[in-house]
Amino acid sequence: MGSLLLSAASGAIFGSAITASGVYLPSVIVSQMGLTNFHMLKSFLAASACSALIVIGANRSGFAKLQHRSDSSYGWFARYDANIVGGLLQGLGMTLTGACPGTVLAQLALGINNAWNIAAGCILGGIAFIKLEKQMKRSTASSRNPVPLKHTVQDKTGLSTTSTVLIYEVLCLLMITAATYLAPTRQHWLNPIAGGLLIGIAQATSVLFTRKTLGVSSAYADIGAYIWSFLNGTAGPGLSNIIFASGVVTGSKIMSQYIPTASESGSPVSLPAAIVGGFVMVFGARMAGGCTSGHGISGMATMSLSSFVTVASMFAGGIGASFLL
């Protein structure tokens, strides 16, 4: 019970942070993918840079062992094939819906139109993934190749973890600076960089409370697993991920009572587009082994190669879909 309460508290703090930062707004997400507004990117980079310091601090102190994100390979065409395909699907879903697996929870709490439809699509995506995951996988490259794979940037480059994180911090700072002075920014009550730092604080509390980094999309897969376990008469997974997601909704609702929240009716998407977008977003997230929070904020903070591949694919899919649509 104590661990579930800590998961709920961690989720509530994360929900409060994404609400305060403004990254939950559909217009912020859609305009980012359309390259007309960089509020989301700045918050995203600030949160990831802050998280990298938290990860290295927790690992060095021995408080927690925060591992890199595993590669997602289904044996289709490359080592990171599921990271690539899953990332592309997530980006497509984000452009269609103006949401991601984490921000849709805040949208539910704040009563944004289409949020329930998107959430329904997300749950359907989790249900379908649990059913189809094994059928999609072929023999992977790792099973055919006994040579140990390199999973992190420092393993690949030979640099120390300290040097790698320092370079990452500098790159994030440069990109934030470029986005600040060269690209338009959404007018929000809170500076997007400050919002990203709040998300970084949420990351710190997640590590402190649960000894693991942030991630949301696994909650949808757990819901799907519970549904299939009920139908098959078997035991379901643990509740911690679902409790965490419930905490995100609660924290977002509470925070909205104390800060200015922008009034948006939601992205102008049809019911089918909302459900399909939510579906492919979560299906892709589980294929890739994480979403914008799991790979973008947490995975990149652990310098995981799979996370950089997934996030690059995510933005490629979202930006491509934005220009095509």
Secondary structure, 3 states (H helix, E strand, C coil): CHHHHHHHHHHHHHHHHHHHHCCCCHHHHHHHHCCCCCHHHHHHHHHHHHHHHHHHHHHHHCCCCCCCCCCCCCCCCCCCHHHHHHHHHHHHHHHHHCCCCCHHHHHHHHCCCCHHHHHHHHHHHHHHHHHHHHHHCCCCHHHHCCCCCCCEHHHHHCCCHHHHHHHHHHHHHHHHHHHHHHCCCCCCCCCHHHHHHHHHHHHHHHHHHHCCCCCCHHHHHHHHHHHHHHHHCCCCCCCHHHHHHHHHHHHHHHHHCCCCCCCCCCCCCCHHHHHHHHHHHHHHHHHHCCCHHHHHHHHHHHCEHHHHHHHHHHHHHHHHHHHHC
